Amino acid sequence: MDFLDPKKKRAYKIRLIIGYVLVAIVIGLGTVIIVYGASGYGINTKTGQIIQNGLLFTDSKPGGAEIYLNGKDQHSTTSARLVLPAGNYTLTLKKTGYQDWNRSFALNEQSIGRYVYPFLFPVKPQITNLKTYDSAPALITQTPDYKWLLVENNAASAKAPTFDQYDTTTLDNATPDVTTVSLPADLLTNYTSNSQLTEVEWSTDNVHLLLQHTTADGIEYVVFNRTHPDQSFNVNKMFGITPSQVSLYDKKIDQLYIFDQTTGTLRLGDTSTKVLAPVLLNNVLAYKSYGKDLITYVTDNGEPAGKVAARIWDGSKSYKLNEFNAGNVYLIDTAQFQGHFYYADGSNMSDWVYVFKDPLDDIRDPATAKALPVVALHDPGATKIKFSANTRFIGAENAQNFAVYDMETQSSYQYTLSDPLADNMSWMDGHRLIGASGGSVLVMDYDGINKHLVTPTLLSQGAYFSSNYNHMLTVATNTDGTVVLQNVDMRAGTDLPKKP
């Protein structure tokens, strides 16, 4: 009957209270430790000192690369999550058969470093010749989904352009799938062996391609249906016009933007009714559309001599975005990243390319009516701007001079390449630029590091890829002097497919 003894009952209650207090202390300490651990704090087990950590996430293509930090093997492979003391690091990824990938970075306390985009290039890529051509193809183009590669293959006596159409999903086969498709003979006006076809843009359906046809007599635009060529049509003939520029409305062929540089007018043409709508915008010097309603355009209307303005048309009203020096090349582009609209503008006669974040929110507001750039990229004489495939970066280029802005980290990079370039570089994907230098494919990260001269090429744009990036496709001179389309395998060692 101990539970009836007042002294023992009181002692039991005291022990119970002490137990609750100890449990509360343990829970409290555990919570503090978890919170501080999540915030980047840790304890040096050798010295007992409290240190502040950061997190490093790293991955690669292909996966399974060994991770080294400041030259020390971390005994971990991509993909990985590492807790590291704050400090300066050099990250190196190594895998047998591939070139190393390196990047130096500073990891601050309670911060996260994410390097999940590294692409490892093979040391000695395996190359397969797909087809020999009489000369370098005048036009090579690829669908937006990267599945189909079209290579122009015209004989001197050809009455219409003909393309070899490669299915890049079959490049691992002993004999990849390839078909031949031609534009209708009567589609182009005055087509000769001296005619030039240029890609304008693909529709998002991966079927329709807008082409510019240039001859000694002038320029015309055609929409080519690669699956049903007989349904292709000539824009000039359809609307009875000679436009300076044509582009797709919302990346579809139902409607087309028709620009006349002589009159400075921009209109819409309905391809189903074959009717041109009334003038949409006047005094246009250059334009770039985005989606269904947004158009960024350059005009000198109402501007001082030597100046132009970039304006945004939102489907109902025009708003002034920015003012800069007039030029003969205008740089305008729009993209969305993480739910925000980014606009960029400038000219080849301006020292700066301006980047704006959600500018319509400001210029629509009567209280402000002015947009301020989030960054001004210094690249005097730039002739090209372009968002990366994932729209995280925008790059401006003038020959070998580059300026790049990272929307995610709000960081800017400016650098000059020592490598001579055959032409402007393009975005290979979300993080890398591709082009040609010294007769080889040149690939580099957005900030100019991790440069690779991959394989010989005759293409000024460098090369194309399959959708999984396991295959690089380019044109090169074969050992016997012929021109050949090549399949360059981007895998090495154990990543190569096993032969049957």
C-alpha positions in Angstrom: 0.0 0.0 0.0 2.9 2.4 -0.8 0.6 4.5 -2.9 -1.3 5.4 0.3 1.9 6.6 2.1 1.9 10.4 1.9 5.8 10.6 1.9 6.1 8.0 -0.8 3.3 9.6 -2.8 5.0 13.0 -2.6 8.4 11.5 -3.6 6.7 9.8 -6.6 5.3 13.1 -7.7 8.7 14.8 -7.3 10.3 12.1 -9.4 7.5 12.4 -12.0 7.9 16.2 -12.2 11.7 15.9 -12.5 11.2 13.3 -15.3 8.9 15.7 -17.2 11.4 18.5 -16.7 14.2 16.3 -18.0 12.2 15.2 -21.0 11.3 18.8 -21.8 14.9 19.8 -21.6 15.9 16.9 -23.9 13.2 17.8 -26.4 14.1 21.5 -26.2 17.8 20.8 -26.7 17.0 18.4 -29.6 14.8 21.0 -31.2 17.6 23.6 -30.9 20.1 21.2 -32.3 17.9 20.4 -35.2 17.1 24.0 -35.9 20.7 25.1 -35.7 21.8 22.1 -37.8 19.2 23.0 -40.4 20.5 26.5 -40.3 24.0 25.3 -41.1 25.6 25.1 -37.6 27.7 22.1 -36.6 30.3 21.0 -34.1 33.9 20.2 -34.9 34.3 16.8 -33.2 38.1 17.3 -32.8 38.1 20.8 -31.3 34.5 21.1 -29.9 34.1 24.4 -31.6 30.8 25.4 -33.2 31.2 25.9 -37.0 28.8 27.2 -39.6 28.1 24.9 -42.5 26.6 25.2 -46.0 25.0 22.6 -48.3 26.4 21.5 -51.6 24.2 19.7 -54.1 25.9 18.3 -57.2 24.9 16.1 -60.1 26.2 15.4 -63.6 25.4 13.9 -67.0 26.3 11.1 -67.0 25.8 10.3 -63.4 28.2 8.5 -61.1 31.1 11.0 -61.4 33.5 11.0 -58.4 33.4 14.2 -56.4 36.6 16.0 -55.4 36.8 19.2 -53.2 40.1 21.1 -53.2 41.7 18.0 -54.7 40.4 15.7 -52.0 38.3 12.7 -52.8 34.9 12.9 -51.0 34.2 9.2 -51.5 30.8 10.2 -53.0 29.4 10.3 -56.5 26.9 12.5 -58.3 24.1 13.0 -57.4 25.0 13.9 -53.8 24.2 16.2 -50.9 27.2 17.4 -48.9 27.3 19.4 -45.7 30.5 21.5 -45.7 32.0 24.2 -43.5 31.7 27.7 -45.0 34.8 28.5 -47.1 36.3 28.6 -50.6 36.3 25.4 -52.7 37.3 24.0 -56.0 34.8 21.3 -57.1 36.1 18.7 -59.6 34.0 15.9 -61.1 35.9 12.9 -62.5 34.7 9.8 -64.4 36.7 7.3 -66.4 36.7 8.1 -70.1 35.5 11.7 -69.6 37.2 15.1 -69.3 37.1 16.6 -65.8 34.6 19.3 -64.9 35.9 22.1 -62.6 34.4 25.1 -60.8 35.7 27.3 -58.0 33.1 28.7 -55.6 32.6 30.2 -52.2 30.1 28.5 -49.8 28.8 30.8 -47.2 27.3 29.8 -43.9 23.7 28.7 -44.1 23.8 28.9 -47.9 23.2 26.3 -50.6 25.5 25.7 -53.6 23.7 23.9 -56.5 25.9 22.5 -59.3 23.5 19.9 -60.8 24.1 20.8 -64.4 27.6 19.7 -65.2 28.0 17.9 -68.6 30.9 15.5 -68.9 32.5 15.3 -72.4 34.2 12.1 -73.6 38.0 12.3 -74.0 37.9 10.3 -77.3 34.3 10.3 -78.6 33.2 7.5 -80.8 32.2 8.8 -84.3 30.0 7.1 -86.8 29.5 8.4 -90.4 25.8 8.6 -91.2 25.9 9.8 -94.8 28.2 11.4 -97.4 27.2 14.6 -99.2 28.6 16.3 -102.3 29.1 19.5 -100.3 28.3 20.9 -96.9 24.5 21.1 -96.6 23.2 24.6 -97.1 20.6 24.2 -94.4 20.4 21.9 -91.3 17.5 22.4 -88.9 16.0 20.6 -85.9 12.5 20.3 -84.5 12.0 22.0 -81.0 11.8 18.5 -79.4 15.1 17.6 -80.9 13.7 14.4 -82.4 13.9 15.2 -86.0 17.0 16.6 -87.8 16.5 17.8 -91.4 19.5 18.0 -93.6 19.2 19.7 -97.0 20.4 17.4 -99.8 20.0 19.1 -103.1 21.4 18.0 -106.5 22.3 20.8 -108.9 19.4 19.8 -111.1 16.8 19.7 -108.2 13.5 21.4 -109.0 12.7 21.8 -105.3 14.5 21.6 -101.9 14.9 18.1 -100.6 15.7 17.1 -97.0 17.0 13.9 -95.4 15.0 13.6 -92.2 16.8 11.7 -89.4 15.0 10.3 -86.4 17.5 11.0 -83.6 15.8 8.6 -81.2 17.2 5.7 -83.4 20.8 6.8 -83.4 21.8 3.8 -81.2 20.5 1.5 -83.9 22.9 -0.1 -86.4 21.0 1.7 -89.1 19.2 4.9 -87.8 15.9 5.8 -89.4 16.1 8.3 -92.2 13.5 9.4 -94.7 13.5 11.9 -97.6 11.0 14.7 -97.9 10.7 17.5 -100.4 9.0 20.8 -100.7 6.3 21.0 -103.5 7.9 21.9 -106.8 5.6 25.0 -107.2 5.9 26.3 -103.7 8.9 28.5 -104.3 9.3 31.3 -106.8 12.3 31.0 -109.2 14.0 28.3 -107.3 17.5 27.5 -108.6 20.6 25.9 -107.3 21.7 29.4 -106.1 18.6 29.9 -104.0 19.1 30.1 -100.3 16.8 28.7 -97.6 17.0 30.0 -94.1 15.2 28.8 -91.0 13.0 31.4 -89.4 11.3 29.4 -86.6 9.5 26.1 -85.9 6.0 25.7 -84.6 5.6 24.0 -81.3 3.9 21.1 -83.1 7.3 20.0 -84.4 5.7 19.7 -87.8 5.6 23.1 -89.4 8.7 25.1 -90.3 8.7 28.8 -91.4 11.4 29.3 -94.0 12.8 32.3 -95.8 13.7 31.8 -99.4 16.2 34.3 -100.9 17.0 34.6 -104.6 18.4 37.4 -106.8 14.8 38.6 -107.2 14.1 39.0 -103.5 12.8 37.3 -100.4 9.7 35.2 -99.8 8.4 33.2 -96.9 7.0 29.7 -96.9 5.5 27.4 -94.3 6.8 23.8 -94.8 4.8 20.9 -93.5 7.4 18.1 -93.1 4.9 15.3 -92.6 2.4 16.4 -95.3 4.5 18.5 -97.8 1.5 19.0 -100.1 -0.1 21.1 -97.3 2.8 23.6 -97.3 2.1 27.1 -98.4 3.7 30.3 -99.7 3.0 33.3 -97.5 3.8 35.9 -100.2 1.4 34.2 -102.6 -1.3 33.5 -100.0 -1.6 37.2 -99.0 -0.4 38.8 -102.2 2.4 40.7 -100.4 6.2 41.0 -100.2 6.9 41.2 -96.4 10.2 42.2 -94.8 9.7 39.7 -92.0 7.2 37.0 -91.0 6.9 35.2 -87.7 4.5 32.8 -86.1 1.7 34.0 -83.8 2.0 32.1 -80.5 4.4 29.6 -82.2 1.5 28.3 -84.3 0.7 28.6 -88.0 -3.0 29.7 -87.7 -1.9 33.3 -87.8 1.3 35.0 -88.8 2.8 38.4 -88.0 3.5 40.3 -91.2 6.0 43.1 -91.0 6.7 45.7 -93.7 9.8 47.6 -92.9 9.2 50.2 -95.7 5.9 51.3 -94.2 6.9 50.4 -90.6 3.6 48.4 -90.2 2.9 45.2 -88.3 -0.2 43.2 -89.1 -1.7 39.7 -88.5 -2.5 37.4 -91.4 -5.1 34.6 -90.9 -3.9 31.5 -92.8 -7.3 29.8 -92.8 -9.2 32.7 -94.3 -6.2 34.1 -96.1 -7.1 37.6 -95.0 -4.8 40.3 -93.6 -6.1 42.1 -90.5 -5.9 45.9 -90.2 -2.5 47.4 -89.1 -1.8 46.4 -85.5 1.2 48.7 -84.9 2.8 51.6 -86.8 6.3 53.1 -86.9 7.9 49.8 -86.1 11.6 49.3 -86.7 11.9 45.8 -85.2 9.7 43.5 -83.1 9.6 40.3 -81.2 6.4 38.6 -80.1 5.8 36.4 -77.0 2.8 34.2 -76.5 -0.6 35.5 -77.8 -0.7 39.1 -76.8 2.7 40.5 -75.9 4.9 42.2 -78.5 8.1 44.1 -77.8 9.0 46.5 -80.6 11.4 49.3 -81.3 10.2 52.7 -82.7 11.6 56.1 -83.3 8.2 57.8 -83.2 8.3 60.7 -80.8 11.9 60.1 -79.8 14.8 62.6 -80.1 17.2 62.4 -83.1 19.5 59.4 -82.7 17.3 57.7 -80.1 14.7 55.0 -80.2 12.4 53.4 -77.7 11.5 49.9 -76.9 7.8 49.5 -76.2 5.5 46.7 -75.1 2.1 46.0 -76.7 -0.1 44.0 -74.3 -2.9 43.4 -76.8 -4.7 46.6 -76.1 -2.2 49.3 -75.3 1.4 50.3 -75.9 3.8 51.1 -73.0 7.3 52.7 -73.2 9.9 50.3 -71.7 13.2 52.1 -72.4 15.1 54.5 -74.5 18.5 53.9 -76.1 20.7 54.7 -79.1 19.4 54.0 -82.6 21.3 51.4 -84.5 20.9 49.0 -87.5 20.6 45.9 -85.3 18.1 45.9 -82.5 18.2 43.5 -79.6 14.9 42.6 -78.0 13.7 39.5 -76.3 11.2 38.3 -73.7 11.0 35.1 -71.5 9.5 33.8 -68.3 11.5 32.5 -65.5 10.1 31.2 -62.1 6.8 33.0 -62.8 8.3 36.4 -63.7 8.6 38.1 -67.1 12.0 39.3 -68.2 12.5 41.7 -71.0 15.8 42.7 -72.6 16.6 45.5 -75.1 19.4 47.4 -76.7 21.0 48.1 -80.1 24.4 47.5 -81.7 25.1 51.2 -81.2 24.5 51.1 -77.5 27.1 50.2 -74.9 24.5 48.4 -72.7 21.8 45.7 -72.9 19.1 46.4 -70.3 17.3 43.6 -68.6 13.9 44.2 -66.8 11.9 42.1 -64.4 8.1 42.3 -64.6 8.3 45.8 -66.1 4.6 46.0 -67.0 3.8 46.1 -63.3 5.6 49.4 -63.1 4.8 51.1 -66.4 1.1 50.3 -66.1 1.0 52.0 -62.7 0.3 55.8 -63.2 2.2 56.5 -60.0 5.5 55.2 -61.4 4.9 54.8 -65.2 8.6 53.9 -65.5 10.5 50.6 -65.5 14.0 50.3 -63.9 16.3 47.5 -65.2 17.5 44.9 -62.8 20.8 44.9 -64.6 22.6 46.6 -67.4 25.0 44.3 -69.3 28.0 46.1 -70.6 28.7 44.7 -74.1 29.3 47.6 -76.5 28.3 46.7 -80.1 26.5 43.6 -79.2 24.8 42.0 -82.2 22.9 39.2 -80.4 21.0 38.5 -77.3 19.3 35.2 -76.3 17.8 33.5 -73.3 19.1 30.0 -72.5 16.8 27.0 -73.0 15.6 27.1 -69.4 15.5 30.9 -69.5 17.6 31.2 -66.4 20.4 33.1 -68.3 20.4 35.8 -70.9 23.6 36.4 -72.9 24.7 39.3 -75.0 27.4 38.7 -77.6 29.7 40.9 -79.8 32.2 38.7 -81.6 34.3 37.2 -78.8 32.9 39.5 -76.1 30.2 38.1 -73.8 28.0 39.5 -71.0 25.6 37.1 -69.2 23.1 37.6 -66.5 21.8 34.8 -64.2 18.2 35.4 -63.2 18.3 32.8 -60.4 21.4 34.1 -58.5 21.2 37.7 -59.8 24.8 37.4 -60.9 26.5 39.0 -63.9 29.4 37.7 -65.9 31.5 39.5 -68.5 34.4 37.9 -70.4 36.3 37.8 -73.7 37.2 34.5 -75.4 40.6 34.0 -76.7 39.2 31.5 -79.2 38.3 32.9 -82.6 34.7 32.1 -83.4 33.2 31.1 -86.8 29.9 32.9 -85.9 27.8 33.9 -82.9 27.4 31.1 -80.3 24.0 29.7 -79.3 22.7 28.1 -76.2 23.3 24.3 -76.3 20.9 23.9 -73.3 20.1 25.7 -70.1 23.7 26.3 -69.0 26.1 25.9 -71.9 26.9 27.8 -75.1 27.9 26.1 -78.3 29.6 27.3 -81.5 32.6 26.6 -83.7 36.3 27.7 -83.3 39.3 26.7 -85.4 37.2 24.1 -87.3 36.0 22.3 -84.1 32.8 22.3 -82.0 33.3 24.6 -79.0 31.2 24.2 -75.9 31.6 26.1 -72.7 29.6 27.0 -69.5 27.6 30.2 -69.3 30.5 32.1 -67.8 33.2 30.9 -70.3 34.8 28.2 -68.1 34.9 24.4 -68.8 35.7 25.0 -72.5 35.9 21.9 -74.7 36.9 21.5 -78.3 34.9 18.4 -78.9 35.2 17.3 -82.6 35.9 18.7 -86.0 33.0 20.5 -87.7 32.2 22.5 -90.9 29.1 24.0 -89.2 29.5 27.6 -88.0 26.8 26.8 -85.3 28.9 23.9 -84.1 26.5 20.9 -83.9 23.1 19.5 -83.0 22.0 17.0 -80.3 19.5 14.2 -79.7 16.9 15.0 -77.1 18.8 13.0 -74.4 22.1 14.6 -75.4 23.7 11.2 -75.9 24.4 12.0 -79.5 26.0 15.1 -81.2 25.4 15.5 -84.9 27.7 17.6 -87.0 29.1 17.8 -90.5 32.9 17.3 -91.0 35.4 16.5 -93.7 36.1 12.8 -93.9 39.6 11.3 -94.3 39.0 10.9 -98.0 38.1 14.6 -98.4 34.3 14.0 -98.7 31.7 15.8 -96.6 29.9 13.6 -94.1 27.2 13.8 -91.5 28.6 12.4 -88.3 27.0 10.9 -85.2 29.3 11.7 -82.3 28.6 9.6 -79.2 28.7 11.7 -76.0 29.1 8.6 -73.8 32.3 6.7 -72.8 33.4 3.6 -70.9 30.6 1.8 -69.1 28.0 4.3 -70.3 28.3 3.2 -73.9 25.5 0.8 -75.0 26.5 -2.8 -75.1 26.8 -4.2 -78.6 24.6 -7.2 -79.4 
